[in-house]
Amino acid sequence: MKKRRKRRTGIQFVIFSLVAAVSILTVILVMGKLTRKKVNIDNSVIITQKDTPADMTETKDTHEGMVRSLLSGQWISKEDYQNVPYAVMYSNIYDAMPQSDIGQADVVFESPVEGGITRMCCLFENKTDLEKIGPVRSCRTYFLLFAKEFEAVYVHFGYSEYAAGYLQRASFHSLDGMNYCNFYRSSDRVAPHNAYTSWDGITESAEYKGYELTYPDGFVPPFTFNTDDSKKIVPENGASCKKLDMNYPYNDPWFEYDEKTGKYLRYQFGAAQIDRESGEQLSFDNILIKYVTPAYYENGTPNYKIYGSGKGLFVSNGYASEVTWIKESESEGATKYYYGDGTEIVMNPGKTYVALVENTSEVTIKE
């Protein structure tokens, strides 16, 4: 009897062990459905929630409460959508390098001034944390007219005599550091390359002047952007453009296409153009070239006619297309760019570089 009891007890133990093992396995399988272990490249473990049946998935709008910017085509908050940009005149000579916060600009407009040097008008949208913008230099008429296309508050430090009459018009919202605007001088550079301002300083000055800081009713933005986030725009019938030489004689700027980012990196004076505050190289998603007829005042100041029509170039995503630009009025409306069949170009959301180039020189495209 004792032997039978021992045998029965052994059988019971085996059965109990099997039941226990099955129970544990069942728990493990159930838990496996509830959670998954995912190993990162660095071998760290992340616990992720179990897969949810398709019919139970909640579709969330990743851009809820946002709209596309009129300046860059990128997603911004609805609260900021109607805010006009600030357009700041930047010195662009060697002694002014590197400039501060220029890499934060959504649009950069470059053109020759006297003596073959260039200056830049940089447009910023809702960059409320900028504390050192500049160095800021004086106004030229065609920069002011460009800023007007975006209804921007135009910030400068002095002006050409030929721009004086335009600056006095009520329709141009300008802030001159020589008269009134929150500017300051830095101690690390000598004048005139040490005049800076800030976002708060511009805002305070604009409010003091009583300028409207939102777009007027009926405003038509200069740029039209692609709204399909799943694809990028390639210029129609475009030629390969891996490098673009501007052929400006003084700073000798050029752009190189970065295949990884899909952006054009900016160079001048033989090296990368860097933002002093961030240390990052300037880069752009779109490039627009506006060819103009050479014209000068007696003192050498350019007097480019920026309205009417002319040839141009649209560069984006590694390709360049010849286009035509049209601007119906000198001081009203925007410059629009069209393909040969008359359709308006559509650009990729992001940063845009625009340049005036005399049609006697043109730019050089390299594959």
KAKA-V562754 format. One record per pair of residues at least 6 apart in sequence whose ideal C-beta (glycine too) atoms are under 8 Angstrom apart, sorted by the first residue. I is the first residue (numbers start at 0). J is the second residue. D is the distance in whole Angstrom. If there is no record, write none. Layout:
BEGIN
i=I j=J d=D
i=I j=J d=D
END
This chain:
BEGIN
i=32 j=49 d=6
i=33 j=49 d=5
i=34 j=46 d=5
i=34 j=47 d=7
i=34 j=48 d=7
i=34 j=49 d=6
i=35 j=46 d=7
i=35 j=47 d=5
i=35 j=49 d=7
i=36 j=44 d=6
i=36 j=45 d=8
i=36 j=46 d=7
i=37 j=44 d=7
i=37 j=45 d=5
i=37 j=46 d=8
i=37 j=47 d=6
i=38 j=44 d=6
i=38 j=45 d=8
i=39 j=45 d=6
i=62 j=74 d=5
i=64 j=76 d=6
i=64 j=77 d=6
i=65 j=74 d=4
i=65 j=75 d=6
i=65 j=76 d=6
i=65 j=77 d=7
i=66 j=74 d=7
i=66 j=75 d=7
i=66 j=76 d=8
i=66 j=77 d=6
i=66 j=80 d=5
i=67 j=73 d=7
i=67 j=74 d=6
i=67 j=75 d=8
i=67 j=224 d=7
i=67 j=226 d=7
i=67 j=348 d=7
i=68 j=74 d=8
i=68 j=75 d=5
i=68 j=80 d=7
i=68 j=105 d=8
i=68 j=124 d=6
i=68 j=348 d=8
i=69 j=80 d=8
i=69 j=214 d=7
i=69 j=218 d=8
i=69 j=220 d=4
i=69 j=222 d=8
i=70 j=84 d=5
i=70 j=105 d=5
i=70 j=106 d=6
i=70 j=122 d=6
i=70 j=124 d=5
i=70 j=149 d=7
i=70 j=220 d=7
i=70 j=222 d=8
i=71 j=105 d=5
i=71 j=106 d=8
i=71 j=124 d=7
i=71 j=224 d=8
i=71 j=348 d=6
i=71 j=349 d=6
i=71 j=350 d=7
i=71 j=351 d=7
i=72 j=222 d=7
i=72 j=224 d=3
i=72 j=225 d=7
i=72 j=226 d=8
i=72 j=346 d=7
i=72 j=347 d=7
i=72 j=348 d=3
i=72 j=349 d=7
i=73 j=348 d=5
i=73 j=349 d=7
i=75 j=124 d=7
i=75 j=125 d=7
i=79 j=124 d=8
i=79 j=125 d=5
i=81 j=213 d=4
i=81 j=214 d=5
i=82 j=124 d=7
i=82 j=125 d=6
i=82 j=212 d=6
i=82 j=213 d=6
i=83 j=149 d=7
i=83 j=150 d=5
i=83 j=151 d=6
i=83 j=152 d=6
i=83 j=211 d=8
i=83 j=212 d=6
i=83 j=213 d=6
i=83 j=214 d=6
i=84 j=105 d=7
i=84 j=106 d=8
i=84 j=122 d=4
i=84 j=123 d=6
i=84 j=124 d=5
i=84 j=149 d=6
i=84 j=151 d=5
i=84 j=152 d=8
i=85 j=122 d=7
i=85 j=123 d=5
i=85 j=151 d=6
i=85 j=152 d=5
i=85 j=154 d=6
i=85 j=198 d=7
i=85 j=201 d=5
i=86 j=120 d=5
i=86 j=121 d=7
i=86 j=122 d=5
i=86 j=123 d=8
i=86 j=142 d=8
i=86 j=145 d=8
i=86 j=146 d=4
i=86 j=149 d=7
i=86 j=151 d=4
i=86 j=152 d=7
i=86 j=153 d=5
i=86 j=154 d=7
i=87 j=120 d=7
i=87 j=121 d=5
i=87 j=122 d=8
i=87 j=123 d=7
i=87 j=132 d=6
i=87 j=133 d=7
i=87 j=135 d=6
i=87 j=154 d=5
i=87 j=155 d=8
i=87 j=196 d=7
i=87 j=201 d=8
i=88 j=118 d=6
i=88 j=119 d=8
i=88 j=120 d=6
i=88 j=135 d=6
i=88 j=136 d=5
i=88 j=137 d=7
i=88 j=138 d=6
i=88 j=142 d=6
i=88 j=153 d=8
i=88 j=154 d=7
i=88 j=155 d=4
i=88 j=156 d=7
i=89 j=95 d=8
i=89 j=98 d=6
i=89 j=101 d=6
i=89 j=118 d=6
i=89 j=119 d=4
i=89 j=120 d=7
i=89 j=121 d=6
i=89 j=133 d=7
i=89 j=134 d=7
i=89 j=135 d=7
i=89 j=136 d=7
i=90 j=98 d=7
i=90 j=118 d=7
i=90 j=133 d=8
i=90 j=134 d=5
i=90 j=135 d=7
i=90 j=136 d=4
i=90 j=191 d=8
i=90 j=192 d=6
i=91 j=98 d=8
i=91 j=109 d=7
i=91 j=116 d=7
i=91 j=117 d=5
i=91 j=118 d=5
i=91 j=119 d=5
i=91 j=250 d=7
i=91 j=267 d=8
i=92 j=116 d=5
i=92 j=192 d=8
i=92 j=249 d=8
i=92 j=250 d=8
i=93 j=250 d=8
i=93 j=268 d=6
i=94 j=188 d=8
i=94 j=192 d=5
i=95 j=134 d=5
i=95 j=188 d=8
i=95 j=192 d=5
i=96 j=268 d=7
i=96 j=272 d=8
i=96 j=273 d=8
i=97 j=272 d=7
i=97 j=273 d=5
i=97 j=274 d=7
i=97 j=275 d=4
i=98 j=133 d=7
i=98 j=134 d=7
i=98 j=274 d=7
i=98 j=275 d=6
i=99 j=131 d=4
i=99 j=132 d=6
i=99 j=133 d=6
i=99 j=134 d=8
i=99 j=195 d=7
i=99 j=274 d=7
i=99 j=275 d=5
i=99 j=276 d=5
i=100 j=123 d=8
i=100 j=126 d=8
i=100 j=129 d=5
i=100 j=131 d=6
i=100 j=132 d=5
i=100 j=133 d=8
i=100 j=274 d=7
i=100 j=276 d=5
i=100 j=277 d=8
i=101 j=107 d=7
i=101 j=119 d=7
i=101 j=121 d=6
i=101 j=274 d=5
i=101 j=281 d=7
i=102 j=273 d=8
i=102 j=274 d=3
i=102 j=276 d=8
i=102 j=277 d=5
i=102 j=279 d=5
i=102 j=280 d=8
i=102 j=281 d=6
i=103 j=123 d=6
i=103 j=126 d=5
i=103 j=129 d=6
i=103 j=274 d=7
i=103 j=277 d=8
i=104 j=121 d=4
i=104 j=122 d=6
i=104 j=123 d=6
i=104 j=350 d=7
i=105 j=122 d=6
i=105 j=123 d=6
i=105 j=124 d=5
i=105 j=350 d=6
i=105 j=351 d=7
i=106 j=121 d=7
i=106 j=122 d=4
i=106 j=149 d=8
i=106 j=350 d=7
i=106 j=351 d=5
i=106 j=352 d=8
i=106 j=353 d=7
i=107 j=119 d=6
i=107 j=120 d=8
i=107 j=121 d=5
i=107 j=122 d=8
i=107 j=281 d=7
i=107 j=283 d=7
i=107 j=350 d=8
i=107 j=351 d=8
i=107 j=352 d=5
i=107 j=353 d=7
i=108 j=119 d=7
i=108 j=120 d=4
i=108 j=121 d=8
i=108 j=122 d=8
i=108 j=142 d=7
i=108 j=145 d=5
i=108 j=352 d=8
i=108 j=353 d=5
i=108 j=354 d=7
i=109 j=117 d=5
i=109 j=118 d=7
i=109 j=119 d=5
i=109 j=120 d=8
i=109 j=245 d=8
i=109 j=247 d=8
i=109 j=252 d=8
i=109 j=352 d=7
i=109 j=353 d=7
i=109 j=354 d=5
i=109 j=355 d=8
i=110 j=117 d=6
i=110 j=118 d=7
i=110 j=139 d=8
i=110 j=141 d=6
i=110 j=142 d=7
i=110 j=301 d=7
i=110 j=303 d=7
i=110 j=354 d=7
i=110 j=355 d=4
i=111 j=117 d=5
i=111 j=247 d=7
i=111 j=301 d=6
i=111 j=355 d=7
i=111 j=357 d=8
i=112 j=118 d=5
i=112 j=139 d=6
i=112 j=300 d=7
i=112 j=301 d=7
i=113 j=298 d=7
i=113 j=299 d=5
i=113 j=300 d=6
i=113 j=301 d=8
i=114 j=249 d=7
i=114 j=299 d=7
i=115 j=247 d=7
i=115 j=248 d=5
i=115 j=249 d=5
i=116 j=249 d=5
i=116 j=250 d=7
i=117 j=247 d=6
i=117 j=249 d=7
i=117 j=250 d=6
i=117 j=252 d=8
i=118 j=136 d=6
i=118 j=139 d=7
i=118 j=142 d=7
i=120 j=142 d=4
i=120 j=145 d=6
i=120 j=146 d=6
i=120 j=153 d=8
i=122 j=146 d=7
i=122 j=149 d=6
i=122 j=151 d=6
i=123 j=129 d=7
i=123 j=132 d=8
i=123 j=198 d=7
i=126 j=198 d=6
i=127 j=198 d=5
i=127 j=199 d=8
i=128 j=198 d=7
i=129 j=197 d=6
i=129 j=198 d=4
i=130 j=197 d=5
i=130 j=198 d=8
i=130 j=199 d=8
i=131 j=185 d=8
i=131 j=195 d=5
i=131 j=197 d=7
i=131 j=276 d=6
i=132 j=195 d=6
i=132 j=196 d=5
i=132 j=197 d=6
i=132 j=198 d=7
i=132 j=201 d=8
i=133 j=194 d=6
i=133 j=195 d=4
i=133 j=196 d=6
i=134 j=188 d=7
i=134 j=191 d=8
i=134 j=192 d=5
i=134 j=193 d=6
i=134 j=194 d=6
i=134 j=195 d=6
i=135 j=154 d=7
i=135 j=155 d=7
i=135 j=156 d=5
i=135 j=176 d=6
i=135 j=182 d=7
i=135 j=194 d=5
i=135 j=195 d=7
i=135 j=196 d=6
i=136 j=155 d=7
i=136 j=156 d=6
i=136 j=157 d=7
i=136 j=191 d=7
i=136 j=194 d=8
i=137 j=155 d=6
i=137 j=156 d=6
i=137 j=157 d=4
i=137 j=158 d=5
i=137 j=159 d=7
i=138 j=153 d=7
i=138 j=155 d=4
i=138 j=157 d=7
i=138 j=158 d=4
i=138 j=159 d=6
i=138 j=162 d=5
i=138 j=166 d=7
i=138 j=173 d=7
i=138 j=175 d=8
i=139 j=158 d=8
i=139 j=159 d=5
i=139 j=161 d=8
i=139 j=162 d=6
i=139 j=300 d=7
i=139 j=301 d=7
i=140 j=159 d=7
i=140 j=161 d=6
i=140 j=162 d=5
i=140 j=165 d=6
i=140 j=302 d=8
i=141 j=301 d=7
i=141 j=303 d=5
i=141 j=305 d=5
i=141 j=355 d=7
i=142 j=153 d=8
i=142 j=155 d=8
i=143 j=153 d=6
i=143 j=162 d=6
i=143 j=165 d=6
i=143 j=166 d=7
i=143 j=171 d=6
i=143 j=173 d=7
i=144 j=165 d=8
i=144 j=305 d=6
i=144 j=329 d=7
i=144 j=330 d=6
i=145 j=305 d=8
i=145 j=353 d=7
i=146 j=153 d=4
i=147 j=153 d=8
i=147 j=170 d=7
i=147 j=171 d=6
i=147 j=330 d=6
i=147 j=331 d=8
i=148 j=221 d=5
i=148 j=332 d=7
i=148 j=333 d=4
i=148 j=334 d=6
i=149 j=220 d=7
i=149 j=221 d=7
i=149 j=333 d=8
i=150 j=172 d=8
i=150 j=214 d=6
i=150 j=215 d=6
i=150 j=218 d=6
i=151 j=172 d=8
i=152 j=172 d=5
i=152 j=173 d=8
i=152 j=174 d=6
i=152 j=201 d=7
i=152 j=205 d=5
i=152 j=210 d=6
i=152 j=212 d=7
i=153 j=171 d=7
i=153 j=172 d=7
i=153 j=173 d=4
i=153 j=174 d=7
i=154 j=173 d=8
i=154 j=174 d=5
i=154 j=176 d=8
i=154 j=180 d=7
i=154 j=196 d=6
i=154 j=201 d=6
i=155 j=173 d=7
i=155 j=174 d=7
i=155 j=175 d=6
i=155 j=176 d=7
i=156 j=175 d=7
i=156 j=176 d=4
i=156 j=177 d=6
i=156 j=182 d=7
i=156 j=191 d=7
i=156 j=194 d=5
i=157 j=175 d=7
i=157 j=176 d=7
i=157 j=177 d=5
i=158 j=166 d=6
i=158 j=175 d=7
i=159 j=300 d=6
i=161 j=296 d=6
i=161 j=300 d=6
i=161 j=302 d=7
i=165 j=171 d=6
i=165 j=330 d=7
i=166 j=173 d=5
i=166 j=175 d=7
i=168 j=330 d=8
i=170 j=330 d=7
i=172 j=205 d=7
i=172 j=208 d=7
i=172 j=210 d=4
i=172 j=211 d=8
i=174 j=180 d=4
i=174 j=201 d=7
i=174 j=204 d=5
i=174 j=205 d=7
i=174 j=208 d=7
i=176 j=182 d=4
i=176 j=194 d=6
i=176 j=196 d=7
i=179 j=204 d=7
i=179 j=207 d=7
i=179 j=208 d=8
i=180 j=196 d=6
i=180 j=200 d=7
i=180 j=201 d=7
i=180 j=204 d=5
i=181 j=196 d=6
i=181 j=197 d=7
i=181 j=199 d=8
i=181 j=200 d=3
i=181 j=201 d=7
i=181 j=203 d=6
i=181 j=204 d=5
i=182 j=194 d=5
i=182 j=195 d=7
i=182 j=196 d=5
i=182 j=200 d=7
i=183 j=194 d=8
i=183 j=195 d=6
i=183 j=196 d=8
i=184 j=190 d=7
i=184 j=193 d=5
i=184 j=194 d=6
i=184 j=195 d=8
i=185 j=193 d=4
i=185 j=195 d=6
i=186 j=193 d=8
i=187 j=193 d=7
i=202 j=212 d=8
i=205 j=212 d=6
i=206 j=212 d=7
i=219 j=332 d=7
i=219 j=333 d=6
i=220 j=333 d=7
i=221 j=333 d=4
i=221 j=334 d=6
i=221 j=335 d=7
i=222 j=346 d=6
i=222 j=351 d=7
i=223 j=343 d=6
i=223 j=344 d=7
i=223 j=345 d=5
i=223 j=346 d=7
i=224 j=345 d=7
i=224 j=346 d=6
i=224 j=347 d=7
i=224 j=348 d=5
i=225 j=231 d=7
i=225 j=232 d=5
i=225 j=345 d=5
i=225 j=346 d=7
i=225 j=347 d=6
i=225 j=348 d=7
i=231 j=261 d=6
i=231 j=315 d=8
i=231 j=316 d=5
i=231 j=347 d=6
i=232 j=315 d=6
i=232 j=316 d=6
i=232 j=345 d=6
i=232 j=346 d=6
i=232 j=347 d=5
i=233 j=315 d=7
i=233 j=316 d=5
i=233 j=317 d=8
i=233 j=318 d=5
i=234 j=313 d=5
i=234 j=314 d=7
i=234 j=315 d=6
i=234 j=316 d=7
i=234 j=318 d=5
i=234 j=319 d=6
i=234 j=320 d=4
i=234 j=344 d=7
i=235 j=320 d=6
i=235 j=338 d=5
i=235 j=342 d=8
i=235 j=344 d=8
i=236 j=320 d=6
i=236 j=338 d=8
i=236 j=339 d=8
i=237 j=313 d=8
i=237 j=318 d=3
i=237 j=319 d=6
i=237 j=320 d=4
i=238 j=318 d=6
i=238 j=319 d=6
i=238 j=320 d=8
i=238 j=364 d=7
i=238 j=366 d=7
i=239 j=317 d=7
i=239 j=318 d=6
i=239 j=319 d=8
i=239 j=366 d=4
i=240 j=256 d=7
i=240 j=314 d=5
i=240 j=317 d=6
i=240 j=318 d=6
i=240 j=319 d=4
i=240 j=364 d=5
i=240 j=365 d=8
i=240 j=366 d=7
i=241 j=255 d=7
i=241 j=256 d=5
i=241 j=317 d=7
i=241 j=365 d=6
i=241 j=366 d=6
i=242 j=253 d=6
i=242 j=254 d=7
i=242 j=255 d=5
i=242 j=256 d=7
i=242 j=364 d=8
i=242 j=365 d=4
i=243 j=253 d=6
i=243 j=254 d=4
i=243 j=263 d=7
i=243 j=286 d=7
i=243 j=314 d=6
i=243 j=319 d=7
i=243 j=362 d=6
i=243 j=363 d=7
i=243 j=364 d=6
i=243 j=365 d=7
i=244 j=253 d=5
i=244 j=362 d=6
i=244 j=363 d=4
i=244 j=365 d=7
i=245 j=251 d=8
i=245 j=252 d=5
i=245 j=253 d=6
i=245 j=254 d=8
i=245 j=354 d=7
i=245 j=356 d=7
i=245 j=362 d=6
i=246 j=356 d=8
i=246 j=360 d=5
i=246 j=361 d=7
i=246 j=362 d=6
i=246 j=363 d=6
i=250 j=267 d=4
i=250 j=268 d=6
i=251 j=267 d=6
i=251 j=268 d=7
i=251 j=269 d=7
i=252 j=265 d=7
i=252 j=266 d=6
i=252 j=267 d=4
i=252 j=272 d=8
i=253 j=266 d=5
i=253 j=267 d=8
i=254 j=263 d=4
i=254 j=264 d=6
i=254 j=265 d=6
i=254 j=266 d=7
i=254 j=283 d=7
i=254 j=286 d=7
i=254 j=314 d=8
i=254 j=352 d=8
i=255 j=263 d=7
i=255 j=264 d=5
i=255 j=266 d=7
i=256 j=262 d=8
i=256 j=263 d=6
i=256 j=264 d=8
i=256 j=317 d=5
i=257 j=263 d=7
i=257 j=264 d=6
i=257 j=282 d=7
i=258 j=317 d=7
i=260 j=282 d=7
i=261 j=284 d=7
i=261 j=316 d=6
i=261 j=317 d=8
i=261 j=347 d=8
i=262 j=282 d=4
i=262 j=283 d=6
i=262 j=284 d=6
i=262 j=349 d=8
i=262 j=350 d=8
i=263 j=282 d=6
i=263 j=283 d=5
i=263 j=284 d=8
i=263 j=286 d=6
i=263 j=314 d=7
i=263 j=352 d=8
i=264 j=271 d=7
i=264 j=280 d=5
i=264 j=281 d=7
i=264 j=282 d=5
i=265 j=271 d=7
i=265 j=272 d=5
i=265 j=280 d=7
i=265 j=281 d=4
i=265 j=282 d=7
i=265 j=283 d=7
i=265 j=352 d=7
i=266 j=272 d=6
i=271 j=280 d=4
i=272 j=280 d=7
i=272 j=281 d=5
i=273 j=279 d=7
i=273 j=280 d=6
i=273 j=281 d=8
i=274 j=280 d=8
i=274 j=281 d=7
i=282 j=350 d=7
i=283 j=349 d=7
i=283 j=350 d=5
i=283 j=351 d=6
i=283 j=352 d=4
i=284 j=315 d=6
i=284 j=346 d=8
i=284 j=347 d=5
i=284 j=348 d=7
i=284 j=349 d=3
i=284 j=350 d=5
i=284 j=351 d=7
i=285 j=313 d=7
i=285 j=314 d=7
i=285 j=315 d=5
i=285 j=346 d=5
i=285 j=347 d=6
i=285 j=349 d=7
i=285 j=350 d=7
i=285 j=351 d=4
i=285 j=352 d=7
i=286 j=312 d=7
i=286 j=313 d=7
i=286 j=314 d=4
i=286 j=315 d=7
i=286 j=351 d=8
i=286 j=352 d=5
i=286 j=353 d=8
i=286 j=354 d=8
i=287 j=311 d=7
i=287 j=312 d=7
i=287 j=313 d=6
i=287 j=314 d=8
i=287 j=336 d=6
i=287 j=351 d=7
i=287 j=352 d=7
i=287 j=353 d=5
i=287 j=354 d=7
i=288 j=311 d=5
i=288 j=312 d=4
i=288 j=313 d=8
i=288 j=314 d=8
i=288 j=353 d=8
i=288 j=354 d=6
i=288 j=356 d=6
i=288 j=362 d=6
i=289 j=305 d=8
i=289 j=309 d=7
i=289 j=311 d=5
i=289 j=324 d=5
i=289 j=334 d=7
i=289 j=353 d=7
i=289 j=354 d=7
i=289 j=355 d=6
i=289 j=356 d=7
i=290 j=309 d=5
i=290 j=310 d=5
i=290 j=311 d=6
i=290 j=312 d=8
i=290 j=356 d=6
i=290 j=357 d=7
i=290 j=358 d=4
i=290 j=361 d=7
i=291 j=303 d=4
i=291 j=304 d=7
i=291 j=305 d=6
i=291 j=309 d=6
i=291 j=355 d=5
i=291 j=356 d=7
i=291 j=357 d=6
i=291 j=358 d=7
i=292 j=303 d=7
i=292 j=304 d=6
i=292 j=309 d=8
i=292 j=357 d=7
i=292 j=358 d=6
i=293 j=301 d=8
i=293 j=303 d=8
i=293 j=357 d=5
i=293 j=358 d=8
i=293 j=359 d=6
i=294 j=301 d=7
i=294 j=302 d=4
i=294 j=303 d=6
i=294 j=304 d=6
i=295 j=301 d=6
i=295 j=302 d=6
i=296 j=302 d=5
i=303 j=355 d=6
i=305 j=326 d=7
i=305 j=329 d=7
i=305 j=334 d=7
i=305 j=355 d=7
i=306 j=326 d=4
i=306 j=327 d=7
i=306 j=328 d=6
i=306 j=329 d=5
i=307 j=325 d=8
i=307 j=326 d=7
i=308 j=323 d=6
i=308 j=324 d=6
i=308 j=325 d=5
i=308 j=326 d=8
i=309 j=323 d=7
i=309 j=324 d=6
i=309 j=358 d=7
i=310 j=321 d=7
i=310 j=322 d=8
i=310 j=323 d=6
i=310 j=324 d=8
i=310 j=358 d=7
i=311 j=321 d=7
i=311 j=322 d=5
i=311 j=323 d=6
i=311 j=324 d=4
i=311 j=336 d=6
i=312 j=319 d=6
i=312 j=320 d=7
i=312 j=321 d=6
i=312 j=322 d=6
i=312 j=362 d=7
i=313 j=319 d=7
i=313 j=320 d=5
i=313 j=322 d=5
i=313 j=336 d=6
i=313 j=344 d=5
i=313 j=346 d=8
i=314 j=320 d=8
i=315 j=346 d=6
i=315 j=347 d=5
i=316 j=347 d=6
i=319 j=364 d=5
i=320 j=338 d=7
i=320 j=344 d=8
i=321 j=339 d=7
i=322 j=336 d=5
i=322 j=337 d=6
i=322 j=338 d=6
i=322 j=339 d=8
i=322 j=344 d=6
i=323 j=336 d=7
i=323 j=337 d=5
i=323 j=339 d=8
i=324 j=334 d=5
i=324 j=335 d=7
i=324 j=336 d=5
i=324 j=337 d=8
i=325 j=334 d=7
i=325 j=335 d=5
i=325 j=337 d=7
i=326 j=332 d=7
i=326 j=333 d=7
i=326 j=334 d=4
i=326 j=335 d=7
i=335 j=343 d=6
i=336 j=343 d=7
i=336 j=344 d=5
i=337 j=343 d=6
i=337 j=344 d=7
i=338 j=344 d=6
i=356 j=362 d=6
END
